Amino acid sequence: MDRLEAGRLVTIFGGSGFVGRYVVRALVREGWRVRIACRRPDLAFFLQPLGGPGQIMPMQANLRHPETVAAALRGADAVVNLVGILAESGRQKFSSVQAQGARAVAEAAKAAGITRYVHVSAIGADLNSSSAYARSKAAGEDAVREAVPTGVILRPSIIFGPEDDFFNRFAAMARFFPVIPIVGAETKFQPVYVGDVAQAVALALAGTATPGATYELGGPEVKSFSQLIDCVLAITERDRKVVKLSFGMGKFVAGVTQFLSKLTLGLFPKLLTMTGDQVELLRHDNVVSAAAKAEGRTLAAFEIAPRTIEAIVPSYLYRYRKTGQYQAQRIG
């Protein structure tokens, strides 16, 4: 960003989440004042030390209440929407959060005259998908394109980092269970580091991205689901049996775990819960498309050299080893 613009205000929806904390850090470094709009502002206070006095300001906003969204955008020069969920729970539905919620933010930005807009979606967003998650992501993208034609859409593959819900999940399973069941063992992923995604957001707001373009963000490696599990087991130094389930069996297991979760009023371990929609997502590869590569709509457009799994993941999965960071010092 041009340093003459330093001090401009950006409102980030979902700024207190996993990706949000890295986006906040990246934007603060570029001189932005950051307003974090979320349902629980008290859960965003931990971000304030990332900036100078008054540079980071949490405030209450709920995507179901348009007046709070409009208030969160008052006086803002730019918007970043990171809001998303991996599974439905209670009133948090894919359609309400990722489709209607995205529309609410985009239309409020249009009403406020804001054209500098970044929307984080996901690779695989498709209105014709068998997955409700993917359909809602695509509907959210359409809402942004309609209301804010200059908005930039970023579609990352699986995002990894110290607080991620992928590598940590399977590392925890390897610590507690002798068997790890997976569905879609040959489905391919292109995991991307959360810091690289955050940097792309900052550069998009700075004007590096083409207005109205959709970018697909993937890391330097394409690996199958089973290969990623092998990485987890190697890093955590766990010897576990990986059981490869068919999609049909996966749907059955997902139905059972969802039933048990409802039966126990949510007390069934989330670590073991799988949804039918997640099984549907696993039917398709989650990698940067050939079209995005050919058209230069990848991390390369931002001149970002994506970091590898091997460079980052061991730095936070070590704690799942038998003796944590002291594993190398064991005697006998």
Secondary structure, 3 states (H helix, E strand, C coil): CCHHHCCCEEEEECCCCHHHHHHHHHHHHCCCEEEEEECCHHHHHHHHHHCCCCCEEEEECCCCCHHHHHHHHCCCCEEEECCCCCCCECCECHHHHHHHHHHHHHHHHHHCCCCEEEEECCCCCCCCCCCHHHHHHHHHHHHHHHHCCCCEEEEECCEECCCCCCHHHHHHHHHHCCEEEEECCCCEECCEEHHHHHHHHHHHHCCCCCCCCEEEECCCCCEEHHHHHHHHHHHHCCCCEEEEECHHHHHHHHHHHHHHHHHCCCCCCHHHCCCHHHHHHCCCCECCCHHHHHCCCCHHHHCCCCCCHHHHCHHHHHHHCCCHHHHHHCCC
